[in-house]
Amino acid sequence: MLTNAMLFERELRKLINEEIERLKENLTTTPSNMEGVGSISYLQGGIAALRAVEDLISVAKLNSDQSSR
């Protein structure tokens, strides 16, 4: 049985991955929305930020697991 924290983490990771995929799709399929390098950099920065959040989730989980022992 999953705890609330585990369910939250799973759903958060799922939402983050969905948003990353959406940004990647926008990056590759909507060139009409791109007004130069700034727009591309903005989307790439969003993807990088979401991946950093995933890393922070992993670190927080590790710290939480270690402190509960």
C-alpha positions in Angstrom: 0.0 0.0 0.0 1.3 3.4 -0.9 1.5 6.1 1.6 0.3 9.7 0.9 3.9 10.8 0.5 4.6 8.1 -2.0 1.5 8.9 -4.0 2.4 12.6 -3.9 5.9 11.9 -5.2 4.6 9.6 -8.0 2.0 12.1 -9.1 4.5 15.0 -9.0 7.0 13.1 -11.1 4.3 12.2 -13.5 3.2 15.8 -13.9 6.8 17.0 -14.3 7.5 14.4 -17.0 4.3 15.4 -18.8 5.3 19.1 -18.7 8.8 18.2 -20.0 7.3 16.4 -22.9 4.9 19.3 -23.6 7.8 21.7 -23.7 9.9 19.4 -25.9 7.0 19.1 -28.3 6.6 22.9 -28.4 10.3 23.1 -29.1 10.2 20.8 -32.1 6.7 21.3 -33.6 5.7 24.9 -33.3 8.4 27.0 -35.1 5.8 29.7 -35.8 5.8 30.5 -32.0 9.6 30.9 -32.0 10.8 34.4 -32.4 14.5 33.8 -32.4 17.0 32.2 -30.1 15.4 33.7 -27.0 12.2 31.6 -27.3 14.2 28.4 -27.8 16.4 29.2 -24.9 13.3 29.9 -22.7 11.9 26.5 -23.5 15.2 24.8 -23.0 15.6 26.6 -19.6 12.1 25.3 -18.6 13.1 21.8 -19.4 16.4 22.1 -17.5 14.6 23.6 -14.5 12.0 20.8 -14.4 14.8 18.2 -14.5 16.5 20.0 -11.7 13.3 19.8 -9.7 13.3 16.0 -10.3 16.8 15.8 -8.9 15.8 17.8 -5.9 12.9 15.5 -5.2 15.3 12.5 -5.3 17.7 14.3 -2.8 14.8 15.2 -0.5 13.6 11.6 -0.5 17.0 10.3 0.2 17.5 12.8 3.1 14.0 11.9 4.4 14.7 8.2 4.3 18.0 8.6 6.1 16.6 10.8 8.8 13.8 8.3 9.5 16.1 5.5 10.3 
